[in-house]
């Protein structure tokens, strides 16, 4: 059964079949080949129950929030403002890529959307100012991954929904690791550009008055983040309600900048429908596949196999980490999450680990998968925005940031308080 799922998943994805459809096909195959019961008779109820959740309504709201901010031109304003503040560092504008990704991660909730937004704004600057294409594009791909770590995060919402873990606690748990990753990206960029200054382009220092005036373009995102996350942590709103408030705030910001129009709203809604439909098809398809796998007994067999290895809790976690790194090379990240969570998380909790901590660890592993070939989505997003050059340049440029993520994985396993300190402090 494991061989059927693994080979079938890779084979069907290689045929460019949409991920959600692949998951349904695999579920139908397990029903026919491995199950003594007609599992497809429960498909209608399963599809309804897996999508009929108020928690999941937060997903289209957060997607719409990001689409409005992009369509309103706030991305370009934010990038220009951060350029004024960080381009004096060794690496110059590369740091603006990371800083802008961090800012948009605090509102978009999506890694791919963050990478696409920053790449669209930043790539013209790389050619104009003579930056090394590898490091410049690799920083955008890596910075985009912060969209699923720094709250609000769509992936953390999906994790919380599937594991019945507190989404507010997951959000606050992801804040410190997310900021540490952003700082790590800045540090590794600085070190590389100090050793090889030619990779970073020209360092630019702007007058203090110009830097202070640029802060006005950062205030909208900071205010949105404070309202959304603050209302969740204070208990004033659920993640879904906070997302709806965020959408209202984004519309007000667009109006204040003179970007509100029927065309802008239409584009944002169409983009939201496309992205949300893709996400929900994957979630529903994975729910059906997990249902068939569970009914056929694979979950129990796999847990029994891991427990039968006689490994301690730490070694079992290391085996799981290695499994995610390997699978992340070949499987789309959201699919990887929703397929493995029902099998892996119960085992992790049984071993005595905190599900909030493991959720953050999983997100770092998913972030790594987003910038490692051959299926790293952010690599393709950035290459698409470049419109020239070789794909291998983006892959090589992401390697230093993969090393930073590896260090974060080690840090989370060694010091779980990195993820758990803030949730416990705010209880």
SVG drawing of the C-alpha trace seen along z (x, -y; Angstrom):
<svg xmlns="http://www.w3.org/2000/svg" viewBox="-23 -65 59 72">
<polyline fill="none" stroke="black" stroke-width="0.4" points="0.0,0.0 2.8,-2.4 4.5,-1.6 1.2,-2.1 0.7,-5.5 4.3,-6.7 4.7,-5.5 1.2,-6.5 1.6,-10.0 4.9,-10.7 3.7,-9.2 0.5,-11.1 2.1,-14.4 4.7,-13.8 1.8,-13.7 0.8,-17.2 -2.5,-16.1 -3.7,-18.6 -2.7,-17.6 -6.3,-17.5 -7.4,-15.1 -4.4,-12.9 -5.4,-12.5 -8.9,-11.4 -7.6,-8.9 -5.3,-7.3 -8.2,-7.1 -10.4,-5.4 -7.5,-3.0 -7.1,-2.0 -10.9,-1.5 -10.8,0.9 -7.6,2.8 -7.0,2.8 -10.3,2.3 -12.9,5.0 -15.6,2.3 -17.1,-0.1 -15.5,-3.2 -16.7,-5.5 -20.2,-5.3 -19.2,-7.7 -17.6,-10.2 -20.5,-12.7 -20.6,-12.9 -16.8,-13.0 -16.6,-15.9 -19.2,-17.9 -17.8,-17.2 -14.2,-18.0 -15.2,-21.4 -18.0,-22.5 -15.9,-24.2 -15.9,-27.8 -12.2,-27.6 -11.5,-27.0 -13.4,-30.2 -10.3,-32.1 -8.4,-30.8 -10.2,-32.8 -10.3,-35.8 -6.5,-35.8 -6.0,-35.1 -8.2,-38.0 -6.3,-40.2 -3.1,-39.5 -4.6,-39.9 -6.0,-43.4 -2.6,-44.5 -0.9,-43.4 -3.5,-44.8 -3.4,-48.2 0.3,-48.6 1.3,-48.5 4.0,-45.9 6.0,-48.4 5.6,-51.1 6.8,-48.7 9.8,-47.5 10.9,-51.1 10.6,-52.0 12.6,-49.0 15.2,-49.7 15.8,-53.0 16.4,-51.3 18.4,-48.1 20.5,-48.8 23.4,-50.0 24.2,-46.5 26.7,-44.3 24.4,-42.8 22.5,-46.0 19.1,-45.4 19.2,-41.7 18.2,-42.6 15.2,-44.5 14.0,-41.3 14.1,-39.5 12.7,-42.4 9.8,-42.9 9.1,-39.2 9.0,-39.3 6.5,-42.3 4.2,-40.6 4.4,-37.3 2.7,-39.1 -0.4,-39.7 -0.6,-37.2 -0.5,-33.8 0.9,-32.2 4.5,-31.4 3.9,-31.3 2.0,-34.6 4.7,-36.3 7.4,-35.1 5.4,-36.1 4.7,-39.5 8.3,-40.4 9.7,-38.8 7.5,-40.9 8.6,-44.1 12.3,-43.3 13.5,-41.5 13.6,-44.6 16.0,-46.2 18.4,-43.2 19.2,-43.8 19.3,-47.6 21.7,-47.7 23.9,-44.7 23.2,-42.2 24.3,-38.6 21.2,-36.8 21.8,-33.7 22.0,-35.3 19.3,-37.9 16.7,-35.4 17.6,-32.9 16.9,-35.5 13.4,-36.1 12.6,-32.4 13.8,-31.9 12.1,-35.0 8.8,-33.9 8.8,-30.8 8.2,-33.1 4.7,-33.5 3.7,-30.2 5.6,-30.7 5.0,-34.2 1.3,-34.6 -1.3,-34.6 -0.4,-31.4 -2.7,-29.3 -0.7,-26.2 -0.9,-26.6 -4.7,-27.0 -4.8,-23.7 -2.5,-22.0 -4.7,-23.3 -7.9,-22.1 -6.6,-18.6 -5.0,-18.1 -7.6,-20.0 -4.8,-22.2 -5.4,-25.8 -4.8,-28.0 -4.1,-31.2 -1.4,-29.2 0.1,-28.0 0.1,-31.6 2.0,-32.9 4.3,-29.9 5.4,-30.7 6.2,-34.3 9.6,-33.9 10.9,-31.1 9.8,-33.2 11.6,-36.3 14.7,-34.2 14.7,-32.7 14.4,-36.2 17.3,-37.3 19.3,-34.2 18.7,-35.0 20.0,-38.5 23.1,-37.3 24.0,-34.6 23.5,-37.2 25.8,-39.7 28.5,-37.1 28.4,-36.0 28.6,-39.6 31.4,-40.4 33.4,-37.5 32.5,-38.2 31.4,-41.8 30.7,-41.6 27.7,-39.4 25.8,-42.0 25.8,-45.0 26.2,-48.6 25.6,-49.5 23.5,-52.7 23.0,-55.1 20.0,-57.4 19.5,-60.7 17.8,-60.3 14.9,-62.5 14.2,-60.3 14.4,-57.2 11.9,-58.6 9.5,-59.7 9.6,-56.2 8.2,-54.8 4.7,-56.1 4.6,-53.4 5.3,-50.7 2.6,-51.8 -0.4,-50.2 1.1,-46.7 2.2,-47.1 -1.2,-48.4 -3.0,-45.5 -0.7,-42.9 -1.3,-44.5 -5.1,-44.5 -5.3,-40.9 -2.9,-39.2 -3.7,-41.4 -7.4,-40.7 -6.7,-36.9 -4.3,-36.9 -6.6,-39.2 -9.5,-36.8 -11.5,-39.6 -11.9,-37.6 -11.4,-34.2 -8.9,-33.7 -11.8,-33.8 -13.3,-37.0 -9.8,-38.7 -9.2,-37.8 -12.5,-39.4 -11.5,-42.6 -8.2,-42.5 -9.9,-42.4 -11.9,-45.5 -8.8,-47.2 -7.0,-46.3 -9.9,-47.9 -9.6,-51.1 -5.9,-51.2 -6.4,-50.8 -8.9,-53.6 -6.5,-55.9 -3.8,-55.3 -6.2,-56.0 -6.0,-52.4 -9.6,-51.3 -11.5,-50.5 -14.0,-48.0 -11.2,-46.5 -8.9,-46.1 -11.6,-44.4 -12.5,-42.2 -8.9,-41.1 -8.5,-40.4 -11.7,-38.3 -10.8,-36.3 -7.3,-35.6 -8.9,-34.6 -11.3,-32.2 -8.5,-30.5 -6.2,-30.1 -8.9,-29.0 -10.4,-26.5 -6.9,-24.9 -6.4,-24.8 -9.8,-23.3 -9.6,-20.7 -6.3,-19.5 -7.8,-19.5 -10.9,-17.6 -8.9,-15.2 -6.4,-14.5 -9.3,-14.0 -10.7,-11.3 -7.3,-9.7 -6.6,-9.7 -10.0,-8.1 -9.3,-5.3 -5.8,-4.8 -7.1,-4.7 -9.9,-2.3 -7.5,0.0 -5.2,0.0 -2.1,-1.7 -2.0,-4.2 -1.9,-1.5 0.7,0.5 3.0,-2.5 2.7,-3.5 3.4,0.1 6.4,0.2 7.9,-3.0 7.2,-1.8 8.6,1.6 12.0,0.1 12.6,-0.3 13.8,-3.9 13.6,-6.4 11.5,-9.6 14.4,-11.7 15.5,-9.2 11.9,-8.7 11.6,-12.5 14.9,-12.4 13.5,-9.6 10.3,-11.7 12.4,-14.8 14.5,-12.8 11.2,-11.4 9.9,-14.9 13.1,-16.2 13.1,-13.3 9.4,-13.5 9.6,-17.3 11.9,-16.9 9.1,-15.3 5.7,-16.2 3.9,-19.5 4.0,-21.0 0.3,-21.4 -0.3,-17.9 2.6,-16.6 1.1,-18.2 -2.4,-17.0 -1.5,-13.5 1.0,-12.8 -0.5,-14.8 -3.2,-12.2 -0.6,-9.5 2.4,-11.2 1.0,-13.6 -0.8,-11.0 2.5,-9.1 4.4,-12.3 1.8,-13.1 1.9,-9.5 5.7,-10.0 5.0,-12.9 5.8,-15.8 3.7,-19.0 1.6,-19.2 2.1,-23.0 5.9,-22.5 5.7,-19.8 3.5,-22.0 6.2,-24.7 8.9,-22.0 6.8,-20.7 6.4,-24.2 10.2,-24.7 10.5,-21.4 7.7,-22.5 9.6,-25.8 12.7,-23.8 10.7,-21.8 9.6,-25.0 13.1,-25.9 14.6,-22.5 14.4,-21.0 12.9,-19.4 9.4,-20.4 10.3,-23.5 7.3,-25.8 9.0,-29.1 11.9,-28.3 9.5,-28.1 7.6,-31.2 10.8,-33.3 12.1,-31.9 8.8,-32.8 9.2,-36.4 12.8,-36.6 11.7,-35.8 15.3,-35.1 18.4,-33.1 18.6,-29.5 16.6,-27.7 19.8,-26.4 20.8,-29.9 17.7,-30.2 18.4,-26.7 22.1,-27.5 21.1,-30.9 18.8,-29.2 21.4,-26.8 22.7,-29.2 19.1,-29.7 18.5,-25.9 21.4,-25.7 19.8,-28.4 16.6,-26.3 18.6,-23.2 20.1,-25.1 16.6,-26.2 15.4,-22.5 18.3,-21.6 17.6,-24.5 13.9,-23.6 14.7,-20.0 17.4,-21.0 15.4,-23.9 11.7,-23.4 11.1,-26.6 11.9,-28.6 8.4,-27.6 6.7,-27.1 7.8,-30.1 5.4,-32.7 2.3,-30.4 3.0,-29.5 3.8,-33.1 0.4,-34.3 -1.7,-31.6"/>
</svg>
